[in-house]
Amino acid sequence: MVTRSKPVAAAGPGAPGPLTTPAVAPHGWPVWGHDAAVETLQGAVARDRVRHAYLIAGPDAVGKTALALAFAAALSCLEPPAPGLACGACRSCRKIGRGVHPDVQSWDLARQAATAEKSGGKNTSMTIETVRELCATAALRPMEGRWRVVLVDDAETLQETAQEALLKTLEEPPAFMTLLLLADDLELLLPTIRSRCQVIELRPVPRATVAASLVAAGLPEPRAVEVAALAGGRPGWAHRAAADPKLLQRRQETVDRALAWVAGSGYDRLVTAVRLGDTFTKKRGEVFADLETLLGVWRDALLLHAAQPTYLTHRGETAERLQELARGWALDDVHRAVCAVQTCIGDLEANVRPRLAMESMVSQWPTTTTSRPRP
């Protein structure tokens, strides 16, 4: 299987920022932009037709965890205001919000990190030992309610042997347990795993919806619009960024690197491509993040060339510099550059040699006399 290594968050609980938790959306769950998924899970709770396993798939920070926790709250709420809803105020809801409910167990790379450090492992994939432990937990009867909810994030990093070990629980699930697998890419899971789950795919959320969720959480509208534009359809990232200025700063640094790459000479572009290609094996996650940002920069150049500034992701000085560069490029050239970045990302996911994929990408970018570094 082809997997993308994921950055591992520090283990241990942390106090959320004031805007990390979205406000309740009109449908009654704190999940924005995924109405069809909410309707499916709400209906399962309301009709008491909960499945033994769900596979929630979608891009990183698109809202998978928010959806899973809202589902767990609806299943566990002691005083539901209506079928399929959670009150958010009872003892059970408060415990889920703090991550301490005994019947709602979460597993991910961060939880595995402490064990991996002791054993000297790299902790880039979830192991069979972790799966055995969570399966043992899944077999325990719930302590406070009807359901035991087992949430497995980073599921796409499950080793093949770990997935095979999970099959027994999926094939013979306890009647009181529901398993929620969260994966960035469902194709990285075995077909035998996918076939035993109800698959719920989440897509990037419209920018206006992300902005509305930020405004509902208390962010001023101008700032909400700015953060939503940078979020790329990911409400989870938007709420974390609104609460953490450092996250926005790191995002801007990534944009600056991408813009410098685009604006560089042919030689400078090639040097950057070779450098990233040579570090890809050790820094897969960082390289993919740089390429996704690069794709957004080229997309903005395409929008500027087509006189569609309303839909820009990057504004201010970045947009001004891109506008200057785009004057020296033909529309077809910019479109070819966008396609080249998309092809490079696909090639890297397919295990094409990183340096070859990067060099092929930059060779298709348009050149112009205005691409000299600014004084």
C-alpha positions as CSV (number, residue, x, y, z in Angstrom):
1,M,0.0,0.0,0.0
2,V,1.0,3.6,-0.6
3,T,0.8,5.8,2.4
4,R,1.5,9.4,3.3
5,S,3.3,9.8,6.6
6,K,1.4,12.2,8.8
7,P,2.8,14.7,11.3
8,V,2.2,13.5,14.8
9,A,0.7,15.8,17.3
10,A,2.1,16.0,20.8
11,A,0.6,13.4,23.0
12,G,-1.5,14.5,26.0
13,P,-4.5,16.7,26.4
14,G,-4.4,20.4,25.6
15,A,-6.7,23.2,26.4
16,P,-8.6,24.2,23.2
17,G,-8.6,27.8,22.1
18,P,-11.7,29.9,22.2
19,L,-12.5,29.2,18.5
20,T,-11.3,25.6,18.1
21,T,-14.9,24.3,18.6
22,P,-17.4,25.3,16.0
23,A,-20.8,26.6,17.0
24,V,-23.9,24.5,16.4
25,A,-25.0,24.6,12.8
26,P,-28.7,24.9,11.8
27,H,-29.1,21.1,11.7
28,G,-28.2,20.9,15.4
29,W,-24.7,19.5,15.3
30,P,-21.5,21.5,15.5
31,V,-20.5,20.3,12.0
32,W,-20.5,22.8,9.1
33,G,-20.8,22.0,5.4
34,H,-21.5,18.2,5.6
35,D,-25.2,18.2,5.8
36,A,-25.7,14.9,4.0
37,A,-23.3,13.1,6.3
38,V,-25.0,14.7,9.4
39,E,-28.4,13.6,8.0
40,T,-27.2,10.0,7.6
41,L,-25.8,9.8,11.2
42,Q,-28.6,11.7,12.8
43,G,-31.1,9.5,11.2
44,A,-29.3,6.4,12.4
45,V,-29.4,7.6,16.0
46,A,-33.0,8.8,15.8
47,R,-34.3,5.5,14.3
48,D,-32.0,3.4,16.5
49,R,-30.4,1.9,13.4
50,V,-26.7,2.5,14.2
51,R,-24.2,0.4,12.2
52,H,-21.4,-1.4,13.9
53,A,-18.7,0.4,11.8
54,Y,-18.4,3.7,9.9
55,L,-15.5,4.8,7.7
56,I,-15.4,8.6,7.5
57,A,-13.0,9.7,4.8
58,G,-11.9,13.1,3.6
59,P,-9.0,15.6,3.5
60,D,-7.1,16.4,6.7
61,A,-9.0,18.9,8.9
62,V,-12.1,18.8,6.7
63,G,-14.3,18.0,9.7
64,K,-14.0,14.2,10.3
65,T,-13.3,14.4,14.0
66,A,-16.0,17.0,14.6
67,L,-18.5,14.7,12.8
68,A,-17.4,11.6,14.8
69,L,-17.6,13.4,18.1
70,A,-21.0,14.9,17.4
71,F,-22.2,11.4,16.5
72,A,-20.7,10.0,19.8
73,A,-22.5,12.8,21.7
74,A,-25.8,12.1,20.1
75,L,-25.5,8.4,21.0
76,S,-24.4,9.1,24.6
77,C,-26.5,12.2,25.5
78,L,-28.5,11.7,28.7
79,E,-31.1,14.5,27.9
80,P,-31.4,14.7,24.1
81,P,-33.7,17.7,23.1
82,A,-34.8,15.7,20.0
83,P,-34.0,12.3,18.4
84,G,-30.5,12.4,16.9
85,L,-29.5,15.6,18.8
86,A,-27.3,16.1,21.9
87,C,-28.0,18.7,24.5
88,G,-24.4,19.7,25.0
89,A,-24.9,20.3,28.7
90,C,-25.5,17.0,30.4
91,R,-22.7,15.1,32.2
92,S,-22.2,12.8,29.2
93,C,-21.9,15.6,26.7
94,R,-19.5,17.6,28.9
95,K,-17.3,14.5,29.3
96,I,-17.2,13.9,25.6
97,G,-16.3,17.6,25.1
98,R,-13.3,17.2,27.5
99,G,-12.3,13.9,26.0
100,V,-12.8,11.9,29.3
101,H,-16.0,9.9,28.6
102,P,-15.3,6.2,29.6
103,D,-17.4,4.9,26.8
104,V,-15.9,7.0,24.0
105,Q,-12.3,5.9,23.3
106,S,-10.0,7.6,20.8
107,W,-6.9,6.1,19.1
108,D,-4.5,7.8,16.8
109,L,-0.8,8.3,16.1
110,A,-0.5,10.7,19.0
111,R,-1.8,8.2,21.5
112,Q,0.6,5.6,20.1
113,A,3.5,8.1,20.2
114,A,4.5,7.4,23.9
115,T,4.8,3.7,23.2
116,A,6.7,4.3,20.0
117,E,9.2,6.6,21.7
118,K,10.0,3.9,24.3
119,S,10.4,1.2,21.6
120,G,12.4,3.4,19.3
121,G,9.8,3.3,16.5
122,K,9.2,6.1,14.1
123,N,5.5,6.2,14.8
124,T,4.5,6.9,11.2
125,S,1.9,4.1,11.1
126,M,-0.5,2.4,13.5
127,T,0.7,-1.0,14.5
128,I,-0.9,-4.3,15.2
129,E,-0.2,-3.9,18.9
130,T,-2.3,-0.7,19.0
131,V,-5.1,-2.5,17.2
132,R,-5.0,-5.4,19.6
133,E,-5.4,-3.0,22.5
134,L,-8.3,-1.1,20.9
135,C,-10.0,-4.3,20.1
136,A,-9.8,-5.4,23.7
137,T,-11.3,-2.1,24.7
138,A,-14.1,-2.5,22.1
139,A,-15.2,-5.8,23.8
140,L,-15.9,-4.1,27.1
141,R,-19.5,-3.2,27.9
142,P,-20.2,0.5,28.2
143,M,-20.1,1.9,31.7
144,E,-22.5,4.8,31.5
145,G,-24.8,4.4,28.5
146,R,-26.0,2.1,25.8
147,W,-23.0,2.5,23.4
148,R,-19.3,2.1,23.4
149,V,-17.8,4.3,20.7
150,V,-14.3,3.5,19.5
151,L,-12.8,6.3,17.3
152,V,-9.7,5.5,15.3
153,D,-8.1,8.5,13.7
154,D,-5.2,8.3,11.2
155,A,-6.8,5.0,10.0
156,E,-5.1,5.3,6.6
157,T,-1.7,4.7,8.4
158,L,-2.8,1.3,9.7
159,Q,-0.3,-1.3,8.8
160,E,-1.7,-4.2,6.7
161,T,-1.2,-6.6,9.5
162,A,-3.0,-4.2,11.8
163,Q,-5.9,-4.0,9.4
164,E,-6.1,-7.7,9.2
165,A,-6.2,-7.9,13.0
166,L,-9.1,-5.4,13.0
167,L,-11.2,-7.6,10.8
168,K,-12.3,-10.0,13.6
169,T,-13.9,-7.1,15.5
170,L,-15.5,-5.9,12.2
171,E,-16.8,-9.4,11.4
172,E,-18.0,-10.2,14.9
173,P,-18.8,-6.8,16.5
174,P,-20.2,-6.5,20.0
175,A,-23.9,-5.4,19.8
176,F,-23.2,-2.4,22.0
177,M,-20.1,-1.1,20.0
178,T,-19.8,1.2,17.0
179,L,-16.4,1.7,15.4
180,L,-15.5,5.0,13.7
181,L,-12.5,4.9,11.3
182,L,-11.3,8.3,10.2
183,A,-9.1,8.3,7.1
184,D,-7.6,11.0,4.9
185,D,-7.7,8.5,2.0
186,L,-10.0,5.5,2.1
187,E,-8.2,3.9,-0.8
188,L,-5.3,3.2,1.5
189,L,-7.5,0.8,3.5
190,L,-7.9,-2.8,2.5
191,P,-11.1,-3.6,0.5
192,T,-12.1,-6.1,3.3
193,I,-12.1,-3.2,5.7
194,R,-14.0,-0.8,3.5
195,S,-16.6,-3.4,2.7
196,R,-17.5,-4.0,6.3
197,C,-18.1,-0.3,7.1
198,Q,-20.6,2.3,6.0
199,V,-18.5,4.7,4.1
200,I,-19.1,8.5,4.5
201,E,-17.0,10.7,2.3
202,L,-16.5,14.3,3.2
203,R,-15.5,16.9,0.6
204,P,-14.0,20.4,1.1
205,V,-16.5,22.9,2.3
206,P,-17.5,26.0,0.4
207,R,-15.6,29.1,1.6
208,A,-18.8,30.9,2.5
209,T,-19.8,28.1,4.8
210,V,-16.4,28.0,6.5
211,A,-16.6,31.8,7.1
212,A,-20.1,31.4,8.5
213,S,-18.9,28.8,11.0
214,L,-16.2,31.2,12.1
215,V,-18.6,34.1,12.5
216,A,-21.0,31.9,14.5
217,A,-18.0,31.0,16.8
218,G,-17.4,34.7,17.4
219,L,-14.8,35.8,14.9
220,P,-15.4,39.2,13.2
221,E,-16.6,38.8,9.7
222,P,-13.7,40.4,7.8
223,R,-11.2,38.2,9.7
224,A,-13.5,35.2,9.2
225,V,-13.5,35.7,5.4
226,E,-9.7,36.0,5.4
227,V,-9.1,32.8,7.3
228,A,-11.8,30.9,5.3
229,A,-10.0,31.8,2.1
230,L,-6.8,30.3,3.4
231,A,-8.5,27.2,4.8
232,G,-9.0,25.5,1.4
233,G,-12.4,24.2,2.4
234,R,-11.2,22.7,5.7
235,P,-13.3,24.0,8.7
236,G,-11.1,22.2,11.2
237,W,-8.0,24.0,10.0
238,A,-9.9,27.3,9.9
239,H,-11.0,27.1,13.6
240,R,-7.5,26.1,14.7
241,A,-6.0,29.0,12.8
242,A,-8.5,31.5,14.2
243,A,-7.4,30.4,17.7
244,D,-3.6,30.1,17.0
245,P,-1.9,33.0,15.2
246,K,1.3,30.9,14.9
247,L,-0.6,28.5,12.5
248,L,-1.5,31.4,10.3
249,Q,2.1,32.6,10.4
250,R,3.4,29.2,9.4
251,R,0.8,29.1,6.6
252,Q,2.1,32.5,5.3
253,E,5.7,31.2,5.4
254,T,4.7,28.3,3.2
255,V,3.0,30.6,0.8
256,D,6.1,32.8,0.7
257,R,8.2,29.8,-0.2
258,A,5.8,28.7,-2.9
259,L,5.7,32.3,-4.4
260,A,9.5,32.5,-4.4
261,W,9.7,29.1,-6.2
262,V,7.2,30.3,-8.8
263,A,8.9,33.6,-9.3
264,G,12.4,32.2,-9.5
265,S,14.6,31.7,-12.6
266,G,14.6,28.4,-14.4
267,Y,17.8,27.4,-12.6
268,D,16.5,28.4,-9.1
269,R,13.3,26.5,-9.8
270,L,15.3,23.4,-10.7
271,V,17.5,23.7,-7.6
272,T,14.4,23.9,-5.3
273,A,12.9,20.9,-7.1
274,V,16.0,18.8,-6.6
275,R,16.3,19.8,-2.9
276,L,12.7,18.9,-2.2
277,G,13.0,15.7,-4.1
278,D,16.1,14.7,-2.1
279,T,14.3,15.4,1.2
280,F,11.0,13.8,0.3
281,T,11.7,10.4,2.0
282,K,12.3,12.0,5.4
283,K,9.8,14.9,5.1
284,R,6.9,13.5,3.1
285,G,4.2,15.4,5.0
286,E,6.1,18.7,4.7
287,V,6.7,18.3,1.0
288,F,3.1,17.4,0.3
289,A,2.0,20.5,2.2
290,D,4.4,22.7,0.2
291,L,3.0,21.2,-3.1
292,E,-0.6,21.8,-2.0
293,T,0.2,25.4,-1.2
294,L,2.1,25.7,-4.5
295,L,-1.0,24.4,-6.3
296,G,-3.0,27.1,-4.7
297,V,-0.6,29.8,-5.8
298,W,-0.6,28.6,-9.4
299,R,-4.4,28.4,-9.2
300,D,-4.6,32.0,-8.1
301,A,-2.3,33.0,-10.9
302,L,-4.8,31.3,-13.3
303,L,-7.7,33.2,-11.7
304,L,-5.9,36.5,-11.9
305,H,-5.0,35.9,-15.6
306,A,-8.7,35.1,-16.2
307,A,-9.8,38.3,-14.3
308,Q,-11.6,36.4,-11.5
309,P,-10.1,37.9,-8.3
310,T,-13.2,37.2,-6.3
311,Y,-12.2,33.6,-5.8
312,L,-8.6,34.1,-4.9
313,T,-7.1,32.1,-2.0
314,H,-4.2,34.5,-1.4
315,R,-4.6,38.3,-1.3
316,G,-2.6,41.3,-0.4
317,E,1.1,41.3,-1.4
318,T,0.9,37.7,-2.7
319,A,-1.9,38.6,-5.1
320,E,-0.1,41.7,-6.3
321,R,3.1,39.8,-7.0
322,L,1.2,37.1,-8.8
323,Q,-0.6,39.7,-10.9
324,E,2.7,41.1,-11.9
325,L,4.0,37.7,-12.9
326,A,0.8,36.6,-14.7
327,R,1.2,39.5,-17.2
328,G,4.1,37.7,-18.7
329,W,2.4,34.4,-19.1
330,A,-0.2,33.1,-21.5
331,L,-3.4,31.5,-20.0
332,D,-2.5,28.1,-21.5
333,D,0.9,28.3,-19.9
334,V,-0.5,28.9,-16.4
335,H,-3.1,26.1,-16.9
336,R,-0.3,23.8,-17.9
337,A,1.6,24.7,-14.7
338,V,-1.5,23.9,-12.6
339,C,-1.8,20.5,-14.2
340,A,2.0,19.9,-13.8
341,V,1.7,20.3,-10.0
342,Q,-1.4,18.1,-9.8
343,T,0.5,15.4,-11.8
344,C,3.5,15.7,-9.5
345,I,1.4,15.1,-6.4
346,G,-0.2,12.1,-8.1
347,D,3.2,10.8,-9.2
348,L,4.6,11.1,-5.6
349,E,1.6,9.2,-4.2
350,A,2.3,6.5,-6.8
351,N,5.9,6.2,-5.7
352,V,7.5,7.8,-8.8
353,R,11.1,8.9,-8.0
354,P,10.7,12.2,-6.2
355,R,13.5,14.1,-8.0
356,L,12.2,13.0,-11.4
357,A,8.6,14.0,-10.5
358,M,9.8,17.4,-9.2
359,E,12.1,18.1,-12.2
360,S,9.3,17.1,-14.7
361,M,6.9,19.5,-12.9
362,V,9.1,22.6,-13.0
363,S,10.1,22.0,-16.6
364,Q,6.5,22.7,-17.6
365,W,6.2,26.0,-15.8
366,P,6.2,29.2,-18.0
367,T,9.1,31.5,-17.9
368,T,9.1,35.3,-18.2
369,T,11.4,38.2,-17.8
370,T,9.3,39.4,-14.9
371,S,10.2,36.3,-12.9
372,R,13.4,37.9,-11.6
373,P,13.5,38.3,-7.8
374,R,12.3,41.7,-6.7
375,P,15.0,44.1,-5.5
